[in-house]
Amino acid sequence: MWCVNMIDARVKLNQYTNRVLSMVKAKYDLKDKSEALNRFVELYGSNEIELEVKPEYVKKILAVEEAHFKKYGHRATTIKQLRSEIEGN
């Protein structure tokens, strides 16, 4: 699950949304529509907002970038070379 803190919310659903949540609930064998709504958002929420990037990943990318510019300057490199640097091969 994306977030462990739960917030109570009262919502009004139209018939179509209600049917979709009922199908998600049945498909994933969930206990209620609240779980179905959370599951639906887990599946499709990334289409609306970007997930947060871990600070360690940002530091790694910045270090790769710095090493790349020290080694190659502003010369063009291939995707294969970049992938090799990022993956540490």
N, C-alpha and C positions, 0 to 999 in steps of 0.2 A: 504494500500500500504506500502511496506517495506521501501521505501525511498522517501522523498518529493522533494528532489533536482533533477531536470531533466537535463540531458545532451543530447545535440544534437549529433547524430552520423549518418553518412552515411554508409549504409551497402549494400553489394551485396549478394543476396539470390539465392540459386539454386532453381530449380523448385519444388523439394519436400518440402523444407523449406517454400517456398512461399505458397504452398497448405496447409501445416500444419497451418501456421499463418492465412490463410483465414478461415480455419475450426474453429480455436480458436476464431477468430473475430466473426464469425457467432454464434457459440455456446453460447458465453457469451454476445452477443449483444453489441459489442464494436464498437467505431466509426472509428478506423483505425488500421492498422497493428502494429503501435507503441504500442498501448494499448494491442494488442494481444500478442506481444512479452513480454511486462511487465507481463501480466497475466501468460503466459507460464513459465516464470522464477520464479514467485511467487509460482507456483504449483510444479515445478521440480528442482528449484535451490538448495534446501536443500540437494539434492542427491549429489551435487558437493562441496558445502561448508557448514560449520556449521554456524548457526545463532549465533550472539553474545549473551552471557549470561549477564543478568543484575547484576551489582555489589551487589545489595541487596540479590539476590538469592545465590551468592557465599558466602556472609557473613552468611546467614542462614545455609547453608550446613556446613560451617566450625564450626559454633556454635553447630550444632547437633553432628558433629564428636567429638568435644571437650567434650561435655556433655556425649556422649556415652563412650569415653575412661575413663572419670572420674568415671562413674558408673560401667562399665564392664571390664575395662582394655583391654587386648587383647583376652579375651574369645570370643568364637564364639556365635553368637546370631542368632535367626531365622529371616527370611524375615518379618514375622508378627511383631516381636518386633521392627525391624528397621522402618518399615512403620508407626507403632504407634508413634515412636519418631519423625519422620520427619513430620507427619501430625498433631502432637501435641495432640493426643488422650490420 
